[in-house]
Amino acid sequence: MALGAEQAGGRGRKASRVQDAVRILFLLDHCLQPDTPCAVHPDAVAVLRGQKKLQALDFWLRNPDYLADELLNVAESERVLPGIDPAGQARTLLAGDEPDLESYPMVRWRFGAYEQLDDALGLLLSHALIGVDAVGTPPEIDRWDYCLLPAGRLTADELRQGEPDLVWYDARAALVLLVAGDRSGSALKDAQYAQAEYERTQLGDDISGISDRVRARLALLENRATEGQRA
């Protein structure tokens, strides 16, 4: 798979359809098995319920600086993430140029960060890797469920084993799901709206980066920890 972006380097660039599809595939692969079967796809091996949650998770996956800041929230709240040092993981996310090189900004729209993902979802659907179930009584749709099918899990396994360049996507998707926990799409959007840069972005504009501010916050947190150890 070629993973070229439409523009090179920094904020303002756009991911390709294949990049979008790979991110979604790995996000779904790290979701839980359905507690109740997907309506149209009872063979689904994992499910993500709601477009709002998909967009919120994708925002953190596409923006390492915002994910790092959420990890600092976790560190300050002393919430436990199994196998993860939140501050240390935030430091890794902020290392070097990663927040610039790995960021694909999203537009702020009426309900927060938004990206048109129909092309990427269509690519996954055309290869029978996922199913998308409408929940509700037509013509009223309450939500969309994104169901990972057995072929999708097999493809995700093949990609992580056979495409070293995609390891980043896989590891980051796992981290995003761990940080999100069992929060709903609305709860995740609320957490993201708490960022002033996010909330103040004009409708239709790209949400700006916060890497400098998060690096300063991390330095302050680490200094406090060092002082506490000396006391």
C-alpha positions in Angstrom: 0.0 0.0 0.0 1.3 3.4 -0.9 0.8 5.9 1.9 1.5 9.2 0.3 -0.2 12.4 1.6 -1.6 15.0 -0.7 0.7 17.7 0.8 4.1 17.2 2.5 5.0 18.3 5.9 3.3 20.2 8.8 -0.2 21.4 9.5 -2.6 21.7 6.6 -1.6 18.5 4.8 -4.3 15.9 4.0 -4.1 12.2 4.4 -4.7 9.9 1.4 -7.7 7.6 1.2 -5.4 4.6 1.9 -4.0 6.3 5.0 -7.5 7.1 6.3 -8.5 3.5 5.6 -5.5 2.0 7.4 -6.2 4.2 10.5 -9.8 3.2 10.6 -8.9 -0.5 10.2 -6.4 -0.5 13.1 -8.8 1.5 15.3 -11.5 -1.1 14.7 -9.1 -3.9 15.2 -8.4 -2.6 18.8 -12.0 -2.2 19.7 -13.9 -4.8 21.7 -15.9 -7.7 20.5 -19.6 -6.7 20.3 -21.6 -7.3 23.5 -24.6 -7.8 21.3 -24.3 -8.8 17.6 -24.2 -6.2 14.9 -27.6 -6.1 13.3 -26.6 -6.8 9.7 -23.2 -8.3 10.4 -23.5 -10.9 13.3 -20.1 -12.3 12.4 -18.4 -9.0 13.3 -15.3 -9.6 15.6 -15.2 -6.0 16.9 -17.4 -2.9 16.8 -17.1 0.8 17.2 -20.5 2.4 17.9 -21.2 5.9 16.6 -19.7 8.2 14.1 -19.0 10.8 16.8 -16.8 8.3 18.6 -15.0 7.3 15.4 -14.3 11.0 14.6 -13.1 11.6 18.2 -10.7 8.6 18.2 -9.4 9.5 14.8 -8.7 13.1 16.0 -6.3 11.7 18.7 -4.8 9.3 16.2 -4.1 12.1 13.7 -2.9 14.6 16.3 -0.1 13.3 18.6 0.1 16.6 20.5 -3.5 16.5 21.6 -3.1 12.8 22.5 0.0 13.7 24.5 -2.0 16.4 26.4 -4.7 13.9 27.2 -2.0 11.5 28.6 -0.9 14.4 30.8 -4.5 14.7 32.1 -4.3 11.0 32.9 -1.0 11.4 34.7 -2.3 14.3 36.8 -5.5 12.4 37.7 -3.4 9.4 38.7 -5.6 7.2 36.5 -3.9 3.9 35.8 -3.4 2.7 32.3 -2.2 -0.9 32.2 1.4 -1.1 31.1 1.6 2.6 30.3 3.5 5.4 32.0 1.3 8.3 30.8 3.9 11.1 31.2 6.6 8.9 29.6 4.3 8.1 26.7 3.5 11.8 26.3 7.2 12.5 26.1 7.6 9.9 23.4 4.7 11.4 21.4 6.3 14.9 21.6 9.8 13.8 20.8 11.5 15.5 17.8 9.2 16.4 15.0 6.6 13.8 15.4 3.7 16.2 16.2 4.4 17.9 12.9 5.4 14.9 10.7 2.6 12.6 11.9 -0.2 15.2 12.2 -3.1 15.3 9.7 -5.4 18.1 11.0 -9.1 17.9 11.1 -11.6 20.6 10.4 -13.7 21.9 13.2 -17.4 21.5 12.3 -20.7 21.8 14.2 -20.0 18.8 16.5 -16.3 19.2 16.7 -13.4 17.7 14.8 -14.6 16.2 11.5 -13.2 14.5 8.4 -15.0 13.2 5.4 -14.3 9.5 5.7 -16.7 8.1 3.1 -14.0 7.3 0.6 -11.9 5.4 3.2 -14.9 3.5 4.5 -15.9 2.7 1.0 -12.5 1.2 0.3 -12.8 -1.0 3.4 -16.4 -1.9 2.5 -15.5 -2.8 -1.1 -13.0 -5.4 0.2 -15.5 -6.8 2.7 -13.2 -5.8 5.6 -15.9 -3.9 7.6 -19.6 -3.5 7.7 -21.5 -0.3 8.5 -24.8 -0.8 10.3 -27.5 1.8 10.6 -29.1 1.7 14.0 -32.6 3.2 14.2 -35.9 3.1 12.4 -35.7 4.5 8.9 -35.7 7.2 7.9 -34.4 8.2 11.3 -30.9 6.9 12.0 -29.8 7.1 15.6 -26.2 6.1 15.0 -23.8 4.2 12.7 -22.0 1.1 13.9 -18.7 0.2 12.4 -18.2 -3.5 12.5 -14.9 -5.2 11.8 -15.4 -8.5 9.9 -13.1 -11.6 10.1 -11.5 -10.6 6.8 -10.7 -7.2 8.3 -9.0 -8.7 11.3 -7.0 -11.0 9.0 -5.9 -8.0 6.9 -4.9 -6.0 10.0 -2.8 -8.9 11.2 -1.2 -9.2 7.7 -0.4 -5.5 7.6 1.2 -5.4 11.1 3.3 -8.4 10.2 4.2 -7.6 6.6 4.3 -3.8 6.5 6.8 -2.4 9.0 5.9 1.2 8.0 2.5 0.6 9.4 3.6 -0.4 12.9 3.2 3.3 13.9 -0.5 3.3 13.0 -1.1 0.0 14.9 0.6 1.0 18.1 -0.9 4.5 18.1 -4.4 3.1 17.5 -4.0 0.7 20.5 -2.9 3.7 22.7 -5.8 5.8 21.6 -8.3 3.1 22.5 -6.6 2.6 25.9 -6.7 6.4 26.7 -10.4 6.6 25.5 -11.5 3.8 27.8 -15.2 3.3 27.8 -16.1 6.9 27.3 -18.8 7.7 24.8 -18.3 9.7 21.6 -19.9 12.7 23.4 -17.6 12.4 26.4 -14.5 12.2 24.2 -15.7 15.3 22.2 -16.2 17.2 25.5 -12.6 16.3 26.5 -11.3 17.6 23.2 -13.5 20.8 23.4 -11.7 21.6 26.7 -8.7 22.6 24.7 -8.9 26.3 24.0 -7.3 26.0 20.6 -9.9 23.4 19.6 -12.9 25.2 20.9 -11.9 28.6 19.5 -11.3 27.3 15.9 -13.7 28.9 13.5 -16.1 26.5 11.7 -14.5 25.1 8.6 -10.9 25.9 9.7 -8.2 23.3 10.5 -7.8 22.8 14.3 -4.3 24.2 15.1 -1.5 22.3 16.9 -0.6 22.6 20.6 2.8 20.9 20.7 4.7 23.8 22.2 2.2 24.3 25.0 2.1 20.5 25.8 5.9 20.3 25.9 5.9 23.2 28.4 3.2 21.4 30.5 5.2 18.1 30.4 8.4 19.9 31.5 6.5 21.5 34.4 5.0 18.1 35.4 8.4 16.4 35.3 10.0 19.3 37.3 7.4 18.9 40.0 8.0 15.1 40.1 11.7 15.7 40.5 11.2 18.2 43.3 8.9 15.8 45.0 11.5 13.0 44.9 14.1 15.4 46.5 11.8 16.5 49.3 
